[in-house]
Amino acid sequence: MRPLDHSRRRFLTLTAASAASLTALGLPAAPAAAAPRGAEGAGPDLGPNVFVYDPDTPAEEIQATLDRLFAAQERNEMGAERYAVLFKPGRYEVDAKLGYYTTVAGLGAHPDDVEIQGSVRVIGQPDPNSPAGISALTNFWRSVENLAISPTDWSNQWAVSQASPMRRVHVKGILWLEPGNGGYSSGGYIADCKVDGITINGSQQQWLTRDSELGGDWTNGVWNQVFSGVVGAPAQGFPNPPYTTLPTSPVIREKPYLFIDGEGCWRVAVPRLRRDTAGITWGAGARRTPALPLADFFIARPTDSARRINQELSRGRHLLLTPGVYRLDRALRVKHPNTVVLGLGMPSLAPTTGDAALRIEDVEGVRIAGVLVDAGPVESKVLVEVGKRHSHRSHKTNPISLQDVFFRIGGPYAGRAVTSLVVNSRHTLIDNIWAWRGDHGKAGTIGWTVNTADTGVVVNGDDVIAYGLFVEHYQRWQTVWNGERGRTVFYQSELPYDPPSQAAWQSPTGKGWASYKVAGHVRAHEAWGLGVYSYFNQGVDIRCDRAIEAPRRAGVRFHDAVTVFLDGSGGIERTVNEAGTPVVGSYGTSPVISYP
């Protein structure tokens, strides 16, 4: 594929206002039910925005719901509506197109227990800035999990960008990751998936595939494609082709998921910690996954107060967040070891008073998964805090994990936060994080002095590992790593678009602020597959002296890093410290294969 021209960038046009409510569209509510059950009785009451289907439901009814949800959510980028569509074990003939804040998931113990004959797909959006007239640059905040797809078209299209994971999915055919005809698309994430056919990457700028199986070729790539523990992955080739291939993932556990067991009981699977892994967890001969009864969870609604939710957490209950926006006058506090906090249908945690959204004590085995965190109108010092500062307890055998946790500063309203995520606890697992200071949104919510935020991610704990770290547009360092022996597998970052002048964007070490900062005292750190991009759009010559800033010593190592000038003015002078060439003033890339 030819290098992309200088016009590649985020789609900045504000999408249409929120669509009409489901009531206005005539959508049926999910069936009301009693508390979580065992082998008899009704299923759990998951609220009106969760639709649960079984194979006896007429296909026309399911398709009507999916079509109406898509009509409501296709352009509802900054809206408050959230939905989940869940399928009990069986076979379904449907075409599920996913819009914003929509999850489609199977309820089987095994992905092949639920088979979709048709598609679960994401299509491109009109984009006048793309030569193809279509892009996936803003296809955020949606997901598919725990099912099999048998495409009835030539492929299953999954044209997404950040915060749109595909997990635990069996694609029985071809997987197509771009919007079509080379339309722009800016990266995504796959884990614990099996693709029987080829995977057409197409125009995807960057992508992480982790612990999966590819039955056919992975075609194409633009700047930064990373494979960690992927059976059938393409060979290492960075920068041409731009493939970074790790044979195994050092340490990981998969995201919790909701399912119905053989006795008809609703449960939440809590996959085990694994080391030096490759391939899927659910193949032939796989061990049974541990699970918790749903009766052990407090099933929260957006109308529940933070006080009520904290009361349930303090009793030692787990937490299932049903779809919607949770406006919090105080932080949710997780104090007990092994607590599971699982979001269903992309729920949002939105602090309103300047407190954090979520604080996690330095305890074993906490799992946070599937939530979006929106900064509030009163500035928060931090949005999510893991452990206390100077936490030194080892969690090597049972770490805290954050999976599909997404942050947003501005967009729906003018939010403010100093730092989005602070990780103090040792051995924390970070798996697919998008921390985003908004570059577009509703009128009045975006601007250099409007949606303010210094840093996306700060890691103070030792022995932390991150897979899929997407951090963008913050006003100082995007990511700061203070802990020892940290590891990052895939990093994607755009610098802020909107510094009004060089004087307004000047760090203690020179022009601009590096995206990825490893503190000077750190003795050991390693990262693979890093991409940092510039698009300064204020018509001012803005420079960033270096994209990655770290102490130069043998124990601090970077593999396969690249900087790219996307568009606009100015650019990036170096890739890692003094290594790399300028990408300034016009389209260009600067790869560094190994440093030092």
C-alpha positions as CSV (number, residue, x, y, z in Angstrom):
1,M,0.0,0.0,0.0
2,R,1.3,3.5,-0.9
3,P,2.1,5.8,2.0
4,L,-0.9,7.9,3.1
5,D,-0.8,11.5,2.1
6,H,-0.6,14.4,4.5
7,S,-4.3,14.8,4.8
8,R,-4.8,11.8,7.0
9,R,-6.1,12.9,10.4
10,R,-9.0,12.6,12.8
11,F,-12.4,13.3,11.5
12,L,-13.1,16.6,13.3
13,T,-16.6,17.3,12.1
14,L,-19.2,17.1,14.9
15,T,-21.6,14.4,14.3
16,A,-25.4,14.9,14.5
17,A,-27.1,15.5,17.8
18,S,-28.4,12.7,19.9
19,A,-31.0,10.6,18.1
20,A,-34.5,10.2,19.4
21,S,-35.2,8.0,22.4
22,L,-36.0,4.4,22.1
23,T,-39.5,5.2,23.2
24,A,-40.0,7.5,20.3
25,L,-38.6,4.9,18.0
26,G,-41.1,2.3,19.3
27,L,-38.4,0.0,20.6
28,P,-39.7,-2.6,23.1
29,A,-38.2,-2.6,26.6
30,A,-36.2,-5.6,27.7
31,P,-38.4,-8.0,29.7
32,A,-38.6,-7.1,33.4
33,A,-37.6,-9.9,35.7
34,A,-36.7,-10.8,39.2
35,A,-33.4,-11.0,40.9
36,P,-30.6,-13.3,39.5
37,R,-31.7,-16.9,39.5
38,G,-30.4,-20.4,39.7
39,A,-31.7,-23.2,37.6
40,E,-35.3,-22.0,37.8
41,G,-37.3,-18.8,37.8
42,A,-36.9,-15.7,35.7
43,G,-33.5,-14.2,34.6
44,P,-31.9,-11.1,36.2
45,D,-33.4,-7.7,35.7
46,L,-30.8,-5.9,33.7
47,G,-32.9,-2.8,33.0
48,P,-34.6,-1.4,29.9
49,N,-31.5,-0.9,27.8
50,V,-30.4,-4.6,27.8
51,F,-32.1,-6.9,25.3
52,V,-31.8,-10.7,25.9
53,Y,-32.8,-13.1,23.2
54,D,-33.0,-16.8,22.8
55,P,-33.1,-18.9,19.6
56,D,-37.0,-19.1,19.8
57,T,-37.3,-15.4,19.4
58,P,-38.4,-14.6,15.8
59,A,-35.5,-13.3,13.8
60,E,-37.7,-10.4,12.6
61,E,-38.1,-9.2,16.1
62,I,-34.4,-9.3,16.9
63,Q,-33.5,-7.6,13.5
64,A,-36.0,-4.9,14.2
65,T,-34.4,-4.1,17.6
66,L,-30.9,-4.1,16.1
67,D,-32.0,-1.8,13.2
68,R,-33.7,0.6,15.6
69,L,-30.7,0.7,17.9
70,F,-28.4,1.4,15.0
71,A,-30.7,4.2,13.7
72,A,-30.6,5.8,17.2
73,Q,-26.8,5.3,17.8
74,E,-25.2,5.6,14.4
75,R,-24.5,9.4,14.8
76,N,-25.0,9.6,18.6
77,E,-21.3,10.1,19.4
78,M,-21.7,12.4,22.4
79,G,-25.1,11.2,23.6
80,A,-26.0,9.6,26.9
81,E,-27.8,6.4,25.7
82,R,-26.1,3.0,26.2
83,Y,-27.3,-0.4,25.1
84,A,-26.4,-4.1,25.2
85,V,-27.9,-6.9,23.1
86,L,-27.2,-10.4,24.6
87,F,-27.8,-13.8,22.9
88,K,-28.4,-17.0,24.8
89,P,-26.8,-20.1,23.4
90,G,-28.1,-21.0,19.9
91,R,-28.0,-20.0,16.3
92,Y,-29.4,-16.6,15.0
93,E,-29.8,-15.2,11.5
94,V,-29.3,-11.5,11.9
95,D,-27.3,-8.5,10.6
96,A,-26.1,-6.5,13.6
97,K,-24.7,-3.1,12.7
98,L,-23.3,-1.4,15.8
99,G,-23.4,2.3,16.5
100,Y,-22.0,4.2,19.5
101,Y,-22.3,2.8,23.0
102,T,-23.6,-0.6,21.8
103,T,-22.4,-4.0,22.8
104,V,-23.4,-7.3,21.2
105,A,-22.3,-10.4,23.2
106,G,-23.0,-14.1,23.5
107,L,-24.1,-15.7,26.8
108,G,-22.5,-19.1,26.2
109,A,-19.7,-20.6,28.2
110,H,-17.8,-21.0,24.8
111,P,-17.8,-18.5,21.9
112,D,-19.2,-21.2,19.6
113,D,-22.2,-21.6,21.8
114,V,-23.7,-18.6,20.1
115,E,-23.5,-18.4,16.4
116,I,-24.5,-15.4,14.4
117,Q,-25.3,-16.3,10.8
118,G,-25.0,-13.0,9.1
119,S,-22.8,-10.3,10.7
120,V,-21.9,-8.3,13.7
121,R,-20.3,-5.3,12.0
122,V,-19.2,-1.7,12.1
123,I,-19.3,0.3,8.9
124,G,-17.7,3.6,7.9
125,Q,-19.0,7.1,8.2
126,P,-19.1,9.8,5.6
127,D,-15.9,11.8,5.7
128,P,-15.3,14.6,3.2
129,N,-11.6,14.8,4.2
130,S,-11.0,11.2,3.1
131,P,-10.2,10.5,-0.6
132,A,-12.7,7.6,-0.3
133,G,-15.4,9.8,1.1
134,I,-15.7,7.5,4.1
135,S,-13.7,6.8,7.2
136,A,-13.8,5.0,10.6
137,L,-11.8,7.7,12.4
138,T,-14.5,8.3,15.0
139,N,-16.0,4.8,15.2
140,F,-15.4,4.7,19.0
141,W,-17.2,3.1,22.0
142,R,-18.7,-0.2,20.9
143,S,-17.8,-3.8,21.3
144,V,-18.5,-7.5,20.4
145,E,-17.7,-10.4,22.7
146,N,-18.1,-14.1,23.3
147,L,-19.7,-15.4,20.1
148,A,-19.1,-16.9,16.7
149,I,-19.9,-15.1,13.4
150,S,-20.5,-16.9,10.2
151,P,-20.5,-14.1,7.6
152,T,-23.2,-14.4,4.9
153,D,-21.5,-11.6,2.9
154,W,-17.9,-12.0,1.7
155,S,-16.5,-10.9,5.1
156,N,-17.4,-9.5,8.5
157,Q,-16.6,-5.8,8.5
158,W,-15.2,-4.3,11.8
159,A,-14.2,-0.8,10.7
160,V,-13.4,0.8,14.1
161,S,-10.9,3.0,15.8
162,Q,-10.2,3.4,19.5
163,A,-12.3,2.0,22.4
164,S,-14.0,-0.6,20.2
165,P,-12.7,-4.0,21.3
166,M,-13.4,-7.4,19.8
167,R,-12.9,-10.1,22.4
168,R,-13.4,-13.8,22.5
169,V,-14.9,-14.0,19.1
170,H,-14.7,-16.7,16.4
171,V,-14.9,-15.3,12.9
172,K,-15.7,-18.2,10.6
173,G,-14.5,-16.5,7.5
174,I,-12.8,-13.2,6.5
175,L,-12.4,-10.3,8.9
176,W,-12.3,-6.8,7.2
177,L,-11.0,-3.9,9.4
178,E,-11.3,-0.9,7.2
179,P,-14.4,1.2,6.0
180,G,-13.8,0.5,2.4
181,N,-11.8,1.8,-0.6
182,G,-8.9,2.9,1.6
183,G,-11.1,5.1,3.8
184,Y,-9.2,6.4,6.8
185,S,-9.2,4.3,10.0
186,S,-7.0,4.8,13.1
187,G,-6.5,1.6,15.0
188,G,-8.1,-0.9,17.2
189,Y,-7.8,-4.0,19.4
190,I,-8.5,-7.7,19.2
191,A,-7.9,-10.3,22.0
192,D,-8.7,-14.0,22.5
193,C,-10.2,-14.3,19.0
194,K,-9.9,-16.8,16.2
195,V,-10.2,-15.8,12.6
196,D,-10.5,-18.7,10.2
197,G,-10.0,-16.7,7.0
198,I,-7.7,-13.8,6.1
199,T,-7.7,-10.5,8.0
200,I,-7.8,-7.5,5.8
201,N,-6.2,-4.7,7.7
202,G,-6.3,-2.2,4.8
203,S,-6.0,1.4,5.9
204,Q,-5.8,0.8,9.6
205,Q,-3.0,3.0,10.9
206,Q,-2.2,0.9,13.9
207,W,-3.6,-2.2,15.6
208,L,-3.0,-4.5,18.5
209,T,-3.8,-8.2,18.2
210,R,-3.2,-10.2,21.4
211,D,-3.4,-13.9,22.3
212,S,-5.4,-14.9,19.2
213,E,-5.3,-17.3,16.3
214,L,-5.2,-16.2,12.6
215,G,-6.0,-18.9,10.2
216,G,-5.2,-16.9,7.1
217,D,-2.9,-14.1,6.2
218,W,-2.9,-10.6,7.8
219,T,-2.8,-8.3,4.9
220,N,-1.4,-4.8,4.8
221,G,-0.5,-2.3,7.5
222,V,0.2,1.4,7.6
223,W,2.5,2.5,10.5
224,N,2.3,0.3,13.6
225,Q,0.8,-3.2,13.7
226,V,1.6,-5.2,16.9
227,F,1.0,-8.9,17.5
228,S,1.5,-10.4,21.0
229,G,1.1,-14.1,21.5
230,V,-0.7,-14.6,18.2
231,V,-0.7,-17.9,16.5
232,G,-0.4,-17.3,12.8
233,A,0.9,-13.8,13.1
234,P,3.0,-12.3,10.3
235,A,6.7,-12.3,10.8
236,Q,8.5,-9.4,12.5
237,G,9.1,-6.8,9.8
238,F,9.1,-3.3,11.2
239,P,9.2,-0.8,9.6
240,N,8.4,-2.4,6.2
241,P,6.0,-4.1,6.6
242,P,5.2,-2.3,9.9
243,Y,4.8,-5.5,12.0
244,T,6.1,-6.0,15.5
245,T,5.6,-9.6,16.5
246,L,6.1,-11.0,20.0
247,P,5.8,-14.8,20.2
248,T,4.2,-14.7,23.6
249,S,2.5,-12.3,26.0
250,P,4.5,-12.1,29.2
251,V,1.6,-12.1,31.7
252,I,-2.1,-11.6,31.2
253,R,-5.6,-12.7,32.1
254,E,-8.6,-12.2,30.0
255,K,-11.5,-9.9,30.7
256,P,-14.5,-11.1,32.8
257,Y,-17.7,-11.9,30.9
258,L,-21.3,-12.7,31.6
259,F,-22.6,-16.2,30.6
260,I,-25.3,-18.8,31.4
261,D,-24.0,-22.1,32.6
262,G,-25.4,-25.6,31.8
263,E,-27.8,-25.4,34.7
264,G,-29.3,-22.2,33.4
265,C,-27.5,-20.1,36.1
266,W,-26.3,-16.6,35.2
267,R,-22.6,-16.3,36.1
268,V,-19.6,-14.0,35.5
269,A,-16.4,-15.8,34.3
270,V,-13.2,-14.6,35.9
271,P,-10.3,-16.0,33.8
272,R,-7.1,-17.1,35.4
273,L,-3.8,-15.3,35.3
274,R,-1.5,-16.8,32.7
275,R,2.2,-16.4,31.7
276,D,4.1,-16.6,28.4
277,T,0.8,-17.1,26.5
278,A,0.0,-17.6,22.9
279,G,-3.3,-18.3,21.2
280,I,-6.9,-18.4,22.5
281,T,-8.1,-19.5,25.9
282,W,-11.1,-21.5,24.6
283,G,-9.5,-23.9,22.2
284,A,-9.6,-27.7,22.4
285,G,-8.4,-29.0,25.7
286,A,-8.8,-25.6,27.5
287,R,-9.4,-25.7,31.2
288,R,-12.7,-24.7,32.6
289,T,-12.8,-21.0,33.5
290,P,-13.6,-20.1,37.1
291,A,-16.9,-18.2,37.6
292,L,-18.9,-16.3,40.2
293,P,-22.7,-16.5,40.6
294,L,-24.4,-13.3,39.4
295,A,-26.3,-13.4,42.8
296,D,-22.9,-12.2,44.3
297,F,-23.2,-9.0,42.2
298,F,-25.0,-5.8,42.9
299,I,-26.8,-5.0,39.6
300,A,-26.6,-1.2,39.5
301,R,-28.8,1.2,37.5
302,P,-27.8,4.8,36.5
303,T,-30.3,6.0,39.0
304,D,-28.4,4.5,41.9
305,S,-26.3,6.9,43.9
306,A,-22.6,6.6,44.6
307,R,-23.5,6.2,48.2
308,R,-25.7,3.2,47.5
309,I,-23.2,1.6,45.2
310,N,-20.4,2.1,47.8
311,Q,-22.6,0.5,50.5
312,E,-22.9,-2.6,48.4
313,L,-19.1,-2.7,47.6
314,S,-18.3,-2.3,51.3
315,R,-20.4,-5.4,52.0
316,G,-18.1,-7.3,49.7
317,R,-20.4,-7.6,46.8
318,H,-19.2,-7.4,43.2
319,L,-20.6,-4.8,40.9
320,L,-22.4,-5.1,37.5
321,L,-23.0,-1.7,35.9
322,T,-26.0,-1.8,33.5
323,P,-26.0,0.6,30.6
324,G,-26.3,4.4,31.2
325,V,-24.5,7.4,32.7
326,Y,-23.7,7.2,36.4
327,R,-23.4,10.8,37.8
328,L,-21.3,10.5,40.9
329,D,-21.0,13.0,43.7
330,R,-18.2,10.9,45.2
331,A,-15.8,8.3,44.0
332,L,-16.8,4.6,43.9
333,R,-14.5,2.8,46.3
334,V,-13.2,-0.7,45.9
335,K,-11.7,-2.0,49.1
336,H,-12.1,-5.7,49.1
337,P,-9.7,-8.1,47.3
338,N,-10.9,-9.9,44.2
339,T,-13.8,-7.5,43.6
340,V,-15.1,-7.5,40.1
341,V,-16.5,-4.3,38.6
342,L,-18.0,-5.2,35.1
343,G,-19.7,-2.7,32.8
344,L,-22.4,-3.9,30.5
345,G,-23.1,-1.8,27.3
346,M,-20.4,0.8,27.8
347,P,-21.7,2.5,31.0
348,S,-20.2,5.9,31.9
349,L,-18.9,7.0,35.3
350,A,-19.2,10.8,35.5
351,P,-18.0,12.6,38.6
352,T,-19.8,15.8,39.3
353,T,-18.0,17.4,42.3
354,G,-14.3,17.1,41.5
355,D,-13.7,13.8,43.2
356,A,-12.4,10.8,41.3
357,A,-14.8,8.4,39.6
358,L,-13.1,5.3,41.0
359,R,-10.6,4.6,43.7
360,I,-9.2,1.1,44.2
361,E,-7.3,0.1,47.4
362,D,-4.0,-1.7,47.1
363,V,-5.6,-5.1,47.4
364,E,-5.3,-8.4,45.5
365,G,-7.1,-9.4,42.4
366,V,-9.5,-6.5,41.7
367,R,-10.8,-6.5,38.1
368,I,-12.2,-3.4,36.5
369,A,-13.6,-4.0,33.0
370,G,-15.8,-2.3,30.4
371,V,-16.4,1.3,31.6
372,L,-16.1,4.8,30.2
373,V,-15.1,7.6,32.5
374,D,-16.1,11.2,31.7
375,A,-14.4,14.1,33.4
376,G,-16.9,16.4,35.1
377,P,-17.3,20.2,34.9
378,V,-15.5,20.5,38.3
379,E,-11.8,19.6,37.8
380,S,-10.8,16.2,39.2
381,K,-7.2,15.7,40.3
382,V,-7.5,12.1,39.1
383,L,-10.3,10.1,37.5
384,V,-9.2,6.6,38.4
385,E,-6.6,5.8,41.1
386,V,-5.2,2.3,41.6
387,G,-3.7,1.9,45.0
388,K,-2.2,4.7,47.2
389,R,1.0,6.6,46.5
390,H,4.0,4.6,47.7
391,S,2.1,1.3,47.6
392,H,4.8,-1.5,47.7
393,R,2.8,-4.7,48.2
394,S,3.5,-7.4,45.7
395,H,0.6,-8.6,43.6
396,K,2.6,-10.8,41.3
397,T,0.3,-13.9,41.7
398,N,-3.0,-12.0,41.7
399,P,-2.7,-8.5,40.2
400,I,-5.2,-5.7,39.8
401,S,-6.4,-5.5,36.2
402,L,-8.0,-2.7,34.1
403,Q,-9.5,-3.9,30.8
404,D,-11.5,-1.8,28.3
405,V,-11.4,1.2,30.6
406,F,-11.8,4.4,28.6
407,F,-11.4,8.1,29.6
408,R,-12.8,11.2,28.0
409,I,-12.0,14.9,28.8
410,G,-14.6,17.0,27.0
411,G,-17.0,16.1,24.2
412,P,-20.4,15.7,25.8
413,Y,-19.6,18.7,28.1
414,A,-16.5,20.7,29.1
415,G,-14.9,18.3,31.5
416,R,-11.6,18.9,33.3
417,A,-9.1,16.6,35.1
418,V,-5.4,16.9,35.9
419,T,-4.7,13.2,35.3
420,S,-7.0,10.5,34.0
421,L,-5.4,7.3,35.4
422,V,-2.8,6.9,38.2
423,V,-1.5,3.4,38.8
424,N,0.3,3.1,42.2
425,S,-0.1,-0.7,42.8
426,R,2.6,-3.1,41.8
427,H,2.1,-5.7,39.0
428,T,-1.1,-4.0,37.7
429,L,-2.3,-5.3,34.3
430,I,-3.5,-2.6,31.9
431,D,-5.3,-4.1,28.9
432,N,-6.8,-1.8,26.3
433,I,-7.0,1.7,27.6
434,W,-8.0,4.8,25.7
435,A,-7.4,8.0,27.5
436,W,-8.6,10.9,25.3
437,R,-8.7,14.6,25.8
438,G,-11.3,15.4,23.2
439,D,-10.4,17.0,19.9
440,H,-14.0,17.4,18.9
441,G,-17.4,17.4,20.6
442,K,-20.5,19.4,21.2
443,A,-20.1,23.2,20.8
444,G,-18.4,24.9,23.7
445,T,-16.8,21.7,25.1
446,I,-13.5,21.7,23.3
447,G,-10.6,24.2,23.5
448,W,-7.1,24.8,25.0
449,T,-8.6,26.5,28.1
450,V,-11.9,24.6,28.1
451,N,-11.4,20.8,28.4
452,T,-8.1,21.0,30.3
453,A,-6.0,17.9,31.2
454,D,-2.3,17.6,31.9
455,T,-1.6,13.9,31.6
456,G,-3.5,10.7,30.5
457,V,-1.7,8.0,32.4
458,V,0.8,8.0,35.3
459,V,2.4,4.8,36.4
460,N,4.1,4.9,39.8
461,G,3.9,1.2,40.7
462,D,6.7,-1.2,39.8
463,D,6.3,-4.2,37.5
464,V,3.2,-2.8,35.7
465,I,2.5,-4.1,32.2
466,A,0.3,-2.4,29.6
467,Y,-1.1,-4.0,26.4
468,G,-2.8,-1.5,24.1
469,L,-2.1,1.9,25.6
470,F,-3.9,4.6,23.6
471,V,-3.3,8.1,25.1
472,E,-4.1,11.3,23.1
473,H,-4.2,15.1,23.1
474,Y,-3.3,15.8,26.7
475,Q,-1.6,19.1,27.3
476,R,1.6,17.9,28.9
477,W,3.2,14.5,28.9
478,Q,0.6,12.0,27.6
479,T,2.1,9.1,29.6
480,V,4.6,9.3,32.5
481,W,6.2,6.1,33.8
482,N,7.9,6.4,37.2
483,G,7.8,2.7,38.2
484,E,10.6,0.2,37.7
485,R,10.5,-2.8,35.3
486,G,7.5,-1.4,33.4
487,R,6.5,-2.9,30.0
488,T,4.3,-1.6,27.3
489,V,3.2,-3.7,24.3
490,F,1.7,-1.3,21.8
491,Y,1.4,2.5,22.3
492,Q,-0.6,4.9,20.2
493,S,-0.6,8.7,20.8
494,E,-1.5,11.9,19.0
495,L,-0.1,15.0,20.5
496,P,-2.6,17.8,21.3
497,Y,-3.9,19.5,18.2
498,D,-4.5,22.9,19.7
499,P,-1.5,24.5,21.5
500,P,-2.0,28.2,20.7
501,S,1.7,29.0,20.8
502,Q,5.1,27.4,21.5
503,A,5.3,29.3,24.7
504,A,2.0,27.8,25.9
505,W,3.4,24.3,25.2
506,Q,7.0,24.2,26.6
507,S,8.2,21.5,28.9
508,P,11.1,21.6,31.4
509,T,13.3,19.7,28.9
510,G,12.6,21.7,25.7
511,K,10.1,22.5,23.1
512,G,6.8,20.7,23.6
513,W,6.1,17.8,25.8
514,A,7.2,14.2,24.9
515,S,4.3,11.8,24.6
516,Y,5.9,8.9,26.4
517,K,8.1,10.0,29.4
518,V,10.1,7.5,31.4
519,A,11.4,9.2,34.5
520,G,15.1,9.8,34.8
521,H,15.6,7.6,37.9
522,V,14.1,4.5,36.2
523,R,16.7,1.7,35.7
524,A,14.6,-0.8,33.8
525,H,11.8,-0.3,31.3
526,E,10.9,-1.9,27.9
527,A,8.3,-1.1,25.2
528,W,7.4,-2.5,21.8
529,G,5.5,-0.9,19.0
530,L,5.1,2.8,19.7
531,G,3.5,5.4,17.4
532,V,3.4,9.1,18.1
533,Y,1.7,11.5,15.7
534,S,1.5,15.3,15.2
535,Y,-1.3,17.5,13.8
536,F,-1.0,21.0,15.1
537,N,-4.1,22.7,13.7
538,Q,-3.9,26.3,15.0
539,G,-1.8,27.6,12.0
540,V,1.2,28.1,14.3
541,D,4.7,26.5,14.0
542,I,4.7,24.2,17.0
543,R,7.6,21.8,17.6
544,C,8.0,18.8,19.8
545,D,11.7,18.1,20.5
546,R,11.2,14.4,21.0
547,A,8.2,12.0,21.0
548,I,9.7,9.6,23.6
549,E,11.9,10.8,26.4
550,A,13.8,8.4,28.6
551,P,17.1,7.9,30.4
552,R,19.7,6.6,28.1
553,R,20.9,3.4,29.8
554,A,21.0,-0.3,28.9
555,G,18.0,-1.3,31.0
556,V,15.6,1.2,29.3
557,R,14.8,-0.2,25.8
558,F,12.5,0.6,23.0
559,H,11.6,-1.5,20.0
560,D,9.9,-0.4,16.8
561,A,8.9,3.2,17.5
562,V,7.7,5.6,14.8
563,T,6.7,9.3,14.6
564,V,4.5,10.6,11.8
565,F,3.5,14.1,10.6
566,L,-0.2,13.9,9.8
567,D,-1.0,17.4,8.8
568,G,-1.0,21.0,10.0
569,S,2.0,23.0,11.1
570,G,5.3,22.3,12.8
571,G,6.0,18.7,13.8
572,I,8.3,16.3,15.8
573,E,12.0,16.7,15.7
574,R,13.2,13.3,17.0
575,T,11.6,9.9,17.8
576,V,13.4,8.7,20.9
577,N,15.7,11.2,22.7
578,E,18.3,12.1,20.1
579,A,17.4,9.2,17.7
580,G,15.3,9.6,14.6
581,T,14.8,12.3,11.9
582,P,12.5,15.3,11.9
583,V,8.9,14.9,10.6
584,V,8.1,18.6,10.2
585,G,6.0,20.6,7.7
586,S,4.8,17.8,5.4
587,Y,4.0,14.2,5.5
588,G,6.8,12.0,6.7
589,T,7.7,9.1,9.1
590,S,10.7,8.5,11.3
591,P,11.1,4.8,12.4
592,V,13.6,3.7,15.1
593,I,13.9,0.0,15.2
594,S,15.9,-0.3,18.5
595,Y,17.0,2.1,21.2
596,P,19.5,2.5,22.6
